[in-house]
Amino acid sequence: MALIERVIAKGKQVIMLIPEIALTYQTVRRFYERFGDRVSVLHSRLSDGERYDQFVRAKEGQLDVMIGPRSALFTPFPSLGMIMIDEEHEGAYKSETVPRYDAREAAIYRASLCSASVVLGSATPSLESSYRAREGVYGWYRLDSRIGSAALPDVSIVDLRKELQEGNRGIFSRKLVAALDERLRRGEQAMLFLNRRGFSGFVSCRSCGEALRCPHCDVSLSLHTDGYLKCHYCGYETRMPKHCPSCGSPYISGFRAGTQQIEREVKRLFPAARVLRMDYDTTRSKESYETILSAFGRGEADVLVGTQMIVKGHNFPNVTLVGVVAADISLHAPDYRAGERTFALLTQAVGRAGRAEKPGEALIQTYRPEHYSIKAAAKQDYDAFYAQELPYRRLMGYPPVQEMLGIYLSCEEQEVLKQRAEELGAYIRSQNPALQVIGPAEAALSKKNDIYRRVIYIKNERKERLLEARRQLEYKIKKEALWDSVHVQFDYNPQQSY
């Protein structure tokens, strides 16, 4: 805010990007308190007319600060001085629809056009940003203590394998139930977090914690309705086993619990508890985010159950317990970024506890307590995580060490699509032997609205080679009539599975 004040004093304007609509309420309130009514907000729940009105106000110089998710980047300020990107590691800054732009890259380019500054802020920077900072491409400023010198919460990792061995097959560990009971008796609040982002039918063993992974890409395999486990990078597939290949246990399956089940379980265990749930189903209306968060902030509920939207940036002084119900859901997503996303989400979740005078506690339930991303998150140790994650990316040739281009193909005819995808993969290999080509494979969502989908990935340390390959492919597709029925899209360093 001090930086923004200095920019405004020079007669310039600021764009403040945030990753989630759920953060808008608290963020805007803080900015209004400091900068008055020359602050406005944009988000997808506004009508086209409301968005137009805010753009006009910005263009006519009636605003100094625009706050909002990705699309706020295009606010037509006459004299832009700075773009701030909060929680810059978030995948929400990458568009999943055409045009598949990355708001971070677009912000840097827009700032270069008008000599503005860009500030990327995060407690858990993306590997790409951290890598560039360590290479000297970005300036790097570290804040090593909590505001007001508040103590970090006491974090425990709960091994769900032991819970199973000792007869507990429920959603909650005994330690989490005891901690919830204690908070309710003391009149304090708790948050229960279930991360279902990236959930795509992974299969793991409840006895040893191992997930079934692709031997070629080192990402989790996804279970399909035909009984096969498949890799959505290279197309490897194998039959769903009846026993764990690692330990022989029959307790091998996908994770099926959702936020509604967690809410029901809390009410069953603690009938007097007041519970709010915040997920996609409860936040469909324009005002629902603010309504739920305001009610919880006023103390009208004892427990807030939710998905990732409850753990990002919120500040509730009376929350002294955070329970991560199943860390493995994000850890075993079929995505090479699964470890990074798990570390970031757990670090964010743990950070919601004990943000005022009362000490906080966080419990992370997992079948993989020894995994480096979980151990580093429990200690809030970014450097330890980075030191383990970067060598994995280097070994497997994933960003930021190499650049990656996703080629997404879709067609109404399954056989035509399969044939064209194989043809395209062979063409890339013949024309560009220096590129590593993965696939073609079925997309994570292999059929959508009666349209079949396949994917090819290509990797190289030089982005220019990927750009040249894309130009070659676009030329080939444009000149050959065989491609008229196949739709092709390109995505640089994709953040989500297609």
HELIX and SHEET records of a PDB file:
HELIX    1   1 ALA A    2  ALA A    9  1                                   8    
HELIX    2   2 ILE A   21  LEU A   23  5                                   3    
HELIX    3   3 THR A   24  PHE A   35  1                                  12    
HELIX    4   4 GLY A   36  ARG A   38  5                                   3    
HELIX    5   5 ASP A   48  LYS A   59  1                                  12    
HELIX    6   6 ARG A   70  PHE A   74  5                                   5    
HELIX    7   7 GLY A   91  TYR A   93  5                                   3    
HELIX    8   8 ALA A  103  LEU A  113  1                                  11    
HELIX    9   9 LEU A  127  ARG A  134  1                                   8    
HELIX   10  10 ILE A  147  SER A  149  5                                   3    
HELIX   11  11 LEU A  160  GLN A  165  1                                   6    
HELIX   12  12 ARG A  174  ARG A  186  1                                  13    
HELIX   13  13 THR A  259  LEU A  269  1                                  11    
HELIX   14  14 TYR A  280  THR A  282  5                                   3    
HELIX   15  15 SER A  288  GLY A  297  1                                  10    
HELIX   16  16 GLN A  308  ILE A  310  5                                   3    
HELIX   17  17 ASP A  328  LEU A  331  1                                   4    
HELIX   18  18 ALA A  338  VAL A  350  1                                  13    
HELIX   19  19 TYR A  372  ALA A  378  1                                   7    
HELIX   20  20 TYR A  382  MET A  396  1                                  15    
HELIX   21  21 GLN A  414  GLN A  431  1                                  18    
HELIX   22  22 LYS A  463  LYS A  479  1                                  17    
HELIX   23  23 ALA A  481  TRP A  483  5                                   3    
SHEET    1   A 5 VAL A  39  VAL A  41  0                                        
SHEET    2   A 5 VAL A  65  GLY A  68  1                                        
SHEET    3   A 5 GLN A  13  LEU A  17  1                                        
SHEET    4   A 5 LEU A  80  ASP A  86  1                                        
SHEET    5   A 5 SER A 117  GLY A 121  1                                        
SHEET    1   B 6 ASP A 154  ASP A 159  0                                        
SHEET    2   B 6 GLU A 361  THR A 366  1                                        
SHEET    3   B 6 VAL A 319  VAL A 324  1                                        
SHEET    4   B 6 GLN A 189  PHE A 193  1                                        
SHEET    5   B 6 VAL A 303  GLY A 306  1                                        
SHEET    6   B 6 VAL A 275  MET A 278  1                                        
SHEET    1   C 2 SER A 204  CYS A 205  0                                        
SHEET    2   C 2 ILE A 252  SER A 253 -1                                        
SHEET    1   D 3 SER A 222  LEU A 223  0                                        
SHEET    2   D 3 TYR A 228  LYS A 230 -1                                        
SHEET    3   D 3 GLU A 237  ARG A 239 -1                                        
SHEET    1   E 4 GLN A 436  LYS A 448  0                                        
SHEET    2   E 4 ILE A 451  ASN A 460 -1                                        
SHEET    3   E 4 GLU A 403  CYS A 411 -1                                        
SHEET    4   E 4 HIS A 487  TYR A 492 -1                                        
END                                                                             
